[in-house]
Amino acid sequence: MADRGDMGWRVTAAGAAFAGGWVARKAITAAWKKSTGKEPPTNPESPDVALREALAWAVLMGVGMEVARLLATRAAARQWAKGTGKAPEHFRADV
């Protein structure tokens, strides 16, 4: 069963990942609009969206969201370690 520290970390990590994803989605959408001059596809699966555009959007969102999640979780782990004096359990090299 998870102890309080583990549950606290899970909540912190989830919040960081959510916030990082939200910011990334806004930034990626703005970059798409600026570079293409149009809105990103709302439904890339639709046959009305060009395959090239759908693939570009999927790759950009997939990579961008994962990078944002990774960076946000790492930043949260650093802050967690500063506040508690130790890294979250599964982040420590000695585990």
N, C-alpha and C positions, 0 to 999 in steps of 0.2 A: 504494500500500500504506500502511496506517495506521502511523504512527510510535508510539513508546512513549507519548508524551504523549497522543496521540489515543486509544490503547487504554485508557490509564489513565482518561481522562475518560469513555469509554464505560462502563467498569466502574463508576465512581463514579456516573454518572447512572442507570444501570440499578439499582444498589443503592438509590439515593435514591428512585427512582420506585416500586420494589417496597415499600420500607418505608413510603412515603407512602400507597400503595394499601392496604397491610395495616391501617395505623392508620385510614384513612378508612373502610374496610369495617366495622371494629369500631365506630367512632363512629356511622356511619350506621345500622347494625343496632341499636345501643343506643337511638338517637334514635327509630327506628321503633317499637321495643318500648314506649318510654315514651309516645310520642304516640298510638299505636293500641291499646296494651294487649295486643297479640298478636305472635307471631313473624312475621317477614317471609316472603313466599312463597318456598318453596324452588325451585319450578318455575313461574315466571310464565306460561310458555307453556301450561300445563295449562288445559283448559276448566273445571276445577273452581275455578279462581281467578277471582274477579270481574274483569272487564276494567278497571274503574276502579282496583282495587288493583294489578293487574299493571302498568298504565301508570304509576301513581304510583311504584311501586318501581323500575321501569326508568329513569324520568326522574331520580329521586333518586340512584340508584346511578351512572348515567351522568355526570351533572353533578358529583356529589360526588367520584367517582374521578378525573375529569379535572382538577378544581380541585386536588385533593391532589397529583396527578402534576406539575402545573404548578408549584405552590408548592415541592414537594420538589426539583424539578430546578433551579429558580431559586436556592434556598438552596444547593444543591450547587455551582452555578456561582459563587456569591459566595465560598464557602469555597475552591473551586478557584483562583479568582483571587487570594485572599489567600495561599494556599500557594505558588502558582507565579509570581505576579507578573503574570499575564496571564489574560484570560478564555479559556474554551475557544474554539477556532477559529471555529466557526459562530455564536458569540454576539457576536463583536466587530462593531462598527458599521463598521469600516474594511475589512472583507473584501468 
